[in-house]
């Protein structure tokens, strides 16, 4: 009987899942906080619209971060509150002999406990206990198959949100650039890698939609022909529009960015189920027919590469337009 029990326990240990392999904690923000001042600094051109696009990008990245860390933050907060209530119960019991009605005792006990937590080592001890308890909660969560599936879905969708942040920025800046410099349309219409995306005939047919005046709406008109929803198109378009932006070109050619883009497609179009094409294009070793699982380290790398690429795109745009253009000069040379 004892040997059988040992074998069962050994089997259980073999199937335990590590918390750090499934959950992002809020320390991830330390790795990606460069995005926020970086985006603001890159947009520091005096153009409020570019600054706004930069802020939206940073907020979208932050939304992905909050999504990825939701369960960890919830577990820690729940553990902290549990520890606090235990301390409160002990303190209140000790104060039961004090004079006054029950409401007064409760209020005084709460005030005393808050002071103790804020001004003594007990606050740090409570945080440490809460962190350990939260880890136990999360470990129990992923040792259940439904829990593992749930957290995997959250992580996969967080990767989609990260890619979407960059895709939205690329589209927004496309409109921004073409609206300010309509003559840049020629780079797209005649570019070797972009002329397949845009046609003069279709551009002419959209004139009526903009009251026969594309001088301020060239970006909106062109993006209707070809949306920037894939990495190859983004590389081709900005290779034509911002052809001197070497740092941006290098960022767009990062292998990790390509993997993020392909991961987004796999999650959105195939529910994360790996196929031969994904394996071939990314080198991922996940068996064909099984679901891809985005790990915390993969998500961190994705957030970093998307953040850096976004900052490079904003900075390249700010350099191309060093000061806001007046409407009267919007069609002239910068």
N, C-alpha and C positions, 0 to 999 in steps of 0.2 A: 504493500500500500504506500509505504514511504517513498519507494523508488518511482512509482507511478506519479505521485504528487510532484516529485522533483522534475520529472520529464514534462509534466504539464506546465510547471512554472518556467522551465527553461524555454519551452515553446512560446509562452506568452512574452518572455523577454525578447525573443527573436523577432517578434512582431510588434514590438513597441515602436512608436514613431517619435522622432525628435521634434520638439517644438520649434527650434530654429530653422528646421527644414520646411516649415509650413507657414509660419507667421512672421510678418514684418512688425517690428515695434517702432515707437516714435523716434528712436535714435536715427532712423533713416533720414530724418529731416536734417541732421548734421551733415550728411553726405551730399545733400542736394540743395542746401541753403544758398549756394553760390548763384543759383538760378535767379533769385529774387533781386538782389542788388545788381547782378550782372545784367539782367533784362532792363532794369531801370537805367543803369549806366549806359547801356548800348543805345537806349532811346533818348538819351539826354541831348537832343538836337534842337529843342525849343518847339518841336512840332507836337501839339497836344494829341493829335490823332495817332501818331506813331507811339507815343507814350501810352495811350489807351490800349492799343493793340498789344503792347508789351505787358501791360498789367493783366489783360485777359489771359495771355499765355501763362503767366506766372500763377494766376488763380486756377487755371485748368490743371496745371501740374500739381498744385496743392490739393485739388479735388481728388486726383488719383492717389496722392499720398494718404489723405484721410480715408479713402475707401479701403486701401490696402491695410491700414493699421486699425480699422474699426474694431475687430474682434479682440485684439491685444489690449487696446485702450479700455474697452468695455470690461474685459476680464480683470484688469488691474483696478479699475474704479470700483467694481463690485467687491473685489477682495479688500480694498481699502475701506469701503463702507462697512463691510462685515467686521473687520478688525476694530473700526471706530465704535461700532455699536456694542461690541464685546467689552471694550474699555469703558464705554458709557454705562453699560449695565453694572459692571463691577463698581464703578464710582458711585452710581446712584444707590446701590445696595449699601455701600459704606456710609452714605449720607442719610440713610433712612431715619436715623435717630435724631437728626437735626430738627430744630423747631421750624414751624411754618407749614403752610399747606403744600400739597403735592406739586402744584404748578410752580410755586416758588422754588422748591427743591430741585425740580427738573431744570428750571432755567439757570439756577446757580451752578448746578452740576455741569451743564453744557458750557457755561462761560469758563468755569474752572478747567474743564477738560481741554477746551480750545486753547487756553493760555498755556497749559502744560505741553500740548503738542507743538505749539508755535515757538515756545521759548526754551524747551529742554531737548535732551537727546531722544525723548520718546517719539517725537515727530519723525526723526530719521529711522528709528526702530520700526515704527508703524509702516513707513514706506517700504522698508526692506522686507518685512513680513508680508505685506500686500503683494510685492513683486514675486516672492516665492509662492504664495498662494495662487496668484494669477497663473503662474507657470503650471501648477498642478491642475487648475481648471482647464487650461489649453491642452495639456497632455491628455487628460481624460476625453476632451472633445475630439481630438484626432485619432484616438484609439477606437473610436466608433466610426464605422464606414460612412455613415451619413454625414458626420462631422468633417471627415476628410474631403468628401465630395463638395461640401459647402464651402470650405476654406479654399479649395482648389478653384472653384468657380469665381470666388472673389478675387483671387490673385490673377487669374486669366483675364477677367474683365478689367482689372486695374491696368494690365498691359495694354488693353484696347484703349483705355482712357488716355494713357501716356501717348500712344501714337496719334490719337485724335487731337490732342493738344498741339502737336507739331503740324498736323495736317491743316487744322483750322488756322494756325498762324501763317502757314505758307499761302493759303488761299486769301486771307485777309491782306497780307502784304502785297500779294499779286494785284489785287484791286487797288490798293493804296498807290503802288508804283505806277500802274497804267493810267489811273485817273490824273495823276500829277504830271505824267510824261506820256501823253497819248502817242507821240512819235515812236516810243519804244515798241509799239505794236509791230513796226516794221521788222524788228529783230526776231519777233515770233513768227510772223508771216513768211519771212524769207530764211529763217534759220534752218540749217540742215536737219537738226533733231526736233524741231518744233513746228515746221510747216505742215506736218501731218495732223497736228492738233487743231490748227486754226485756218479758216478759209475767208478770204475777202468777200466772197459771195454771201456767206452766212452773216458776216459782219454788216454788209449793206442791208440785208433783210431785217436787221434789228434796229435800223435807224428810227423807224416810226415809234418804237417803244421808248425812245429817249428824245422825242420831239426833234428829230433830225439834228441832234447836237451831241456828238460823242466826245467833245473836248473835255467834259467832266465825268464821263461815264464809260470810258473805254474799258476800264477794268471789269465793270459789271457785264458789259457786252461780251467780252472775250471769255470770261470764266463760264459763261453759259454754254460755250462751245466745248470746253474741255476743263473739267474740274480737276483740281490738284489733289486727287485722292489716292495716288500711288507714288512710291519713291522714285521710280524711273522718270515719271513726268515732272516731278519736283526738281530733280537733278537737271533734266534737259531745259526746263523753263528758266531756272535761275542761272544755268550756265550761259543762257542767251541774254537775260536781262542784266545780270550782275557778273559779267564775264571776267572782271578783274578781282573778284573776291576769292582769293586763293584759300583763305582759311575756311570759308563757307564750303567751298568745293571739297576740301579735305574732310570736313565734318560730315557732309552728305555721303561720302564714300566709306564711312566707317562700317566695318563688318557687323558690329553690334546693332547699328541702326537698321541695316538690311534684315537682320534676324528679328528685330522688333516689328518691322513692317510685315514680314512673313508670318510672324506669330499672330499679329492682329488679323490677318486674312484667314488663318487657320481657325481661330476662335470664332470669328464672325460668320464665316461661310461653311465651316465643317464642324462646328461645335467643339473644336479643339482636337478632333480625331486625326491623328497623324497619317498622312499618306506618303507614297513614294516620292512625290514631287517635293514635299516639304523636307523630307530627309535629304534629298539631293541638293536642294537649294540652300540649306542651312547647315548640313552636316550633323543634325541632331540625331542622337542614338535611340530616341524613344521608339519602341517597336511599332511598326505599321499596324493600324487598326486599334491602337490604344490611345487614350487621351493624353495630350501634352499637359504637363504640370509646370506652371511658372513658379520657380522657387523665389524666396526672398532675395537671394544674391542676383538672380537673373533680373528681377524687377528693379533692384537698385542700379544695376548696370544700364538697364533700359532708360530709367529716369535720368541718369547722369548724361547719357549720350544724347537723349532727346533735348535735355535742358541746354547742353552746350551747343547743339546744332541750332536751337531756337535763338540763343543769344548771338551766335555768329550771323544768323539771318537778319536779326534786328540791327546789329552793328553794321553789317554791310549795307543795309538800306539807309541807315543814318548817314553813312559816309557818302553814299550816292546823292543824298539830299541833305547837305549840311545845314540848310536853313529852310524854313517854310517858304513855299512858293506862293506868290500872290496869284489870284485867279487870272489876272491879265498876262502873267508870264508862264502860265501852266503848260503852254505848248512850246515854250522856248527851250534852249539848251540850259542845262544845269552847270 
